[in-house]
Amino acid sequence: MEAKVEYHSCNETDGFCEALQKRMNIVGHHGKGIVPVMVMTKSYTDMKTVGAMYKESAKDRGLMFNHCPWCGESLRWFDKKESEQVDAKGDK
């Protein structure tokens, strides 16, 4: 019997959902498509994924996703300012 794989939505802990991961190009891709957005940490020894964006061509600067087009979850976990505002309001 085949093991059941648990599906998860996009979130900061688990990363991107399976549907978005399947459609995402590799880091460093210089063409059209969905690419992960990564930043280097202050220690310069680690890269951190902060979101995903869509590029229409290699020269396009890209458009960041606010929500996953497949699972509908917010991808704003990269935006610490917004999450701090939510915490301050006590809405979380």
C-alpha positions as CSV (number, residue, x, y, z in Angstrom):
1,M,0.0,0.0,0.0
2,E,1.3,3.5,-0.9
3,A,2.1,5.9,1.9
4,K,-0.1,8.9,2.1
5,V,1.7,12.2,1.6
6,E,0.3,15.0,3.7
7,Y,-0.4,18.1,1.6
8,H,0.4,21.5,3.1
9,S,-0.4,25.0,2.1
10,C,2.3,27.7,1.7
11,N,3.7,28.8,5.0
12,E,6.9,30.0,6.6
13,T,7.6,26.7,8.4
14,D,7.1,24.2,5.5
15,G,7.8,26.6,2.6
16,F,5.8,26.6,-0.7
17,C,2.9,24.2,-1.5
18,E,3.5,21.3,-3.9
19,A,1.7,23.0,-6.8
20,L,3.8,26.1,-6.6
21,Q,7.0,24.1,-6.1
22,K,6.3,22.1,-9.3
23,R,5.9,25.3,-11.3
24,M,8.9,27.1,-9.8
25,N,12.2,27.4,-11.7
26,I,15.5,26.8,-10.0
27,V,17.4,29.6,-8.2
28,G,19.4,31.6,-10.7
29,H,17.0,31.0,-13.6
30,H,17.2,34.0,-16.1
31,G,14.1,33.6,-18.1
32,K,10.3,33.7,-18.0
33,G,8.5,32.0,-15.2
34,I,8.1,31.7,-11.4
35,V,11.3,32.0,-9.4
36,P,12.1,31.9,-5.7
37,V,13.3,35.1,-4.2
38,M,16.3,34.6,-1.9
39,V,18.4,36.9,0.3
40,M,21.7,36.3,2.0
41,T,21.8,36.4,5.8
42,K,24.0,38.9,7.7
43,S,26.5,36.1,8.3
44,Y,26.9,35.6,4.5
45,T,26.9,31.9,5.0
46,D,23.2,31.1,4.4
47,M,20.5,32.0,1.9
48,K,16.9,32.5,3.1
49,T,13.9,32.2,0.8
50,V,11.7,35.2,1.3
51,G,9.0,34.7,-1.4
52,A,8.2,34.0,-5.0
53,M,7.9,36.2,-8.1
54,Y,6.8,35.9,-11.7
55,K,9.1,37.2,-14.5
56,E,7.7,37.7,-18.1
57,S,11.2,37.7,-19.6
58,A,14.9,37.6,-18.7
59,K,15.1,41.4,-18.5
60,D,11.9,41.7,-16.4
61,R,12.5,42.7,-12.8
62,G,9.6,40.5,-11.7
63,L,6.4,40.8,-9.7
64,M,6.3,39.4,-6.2
65,F,3.3,37.2,-5.2
66,N,1.3,38.3,-2.2
67,H,-0.7,35.1,-2.3
68,C,-0.1,31.7,-3.8
69,P,-2.2,31.3,-7.0
70,W,-2.8,27.6,-6.2
71,C,-3.5,27.2,-2.5
72,G,-4.5,30.8,-1.8
73,E,-2.3,31.2,1.3
74,S,-0.5,34.5,2.0
75,L,3.1,34.7,1.0
76,R,3.6,37.8,3.0
77,W,5.6,35.9,5.7
78,F,8.7,37.5,4.1
79,D,7.3,40.9,5.1
80,K,8.2,41.3,8.8
81,K,6.7,44.8,9.0
82,E,3.2,43.4,8.2
83,S,3.5,40.5,10.6
84,E,4.7,42.9,13.4
85,Q,1.7,45.1,12.7
86,V,-0.6,42.1,13.1
87,D,1.0,41.1,16.4
88,A,0.7,44.6,17.7
89,K,-3.0,44.7,17.0
90,G,-3.5,41.3,18.6
91,D,-5.3,39.9,15.6
92,K,-3.1,36.8,15.4
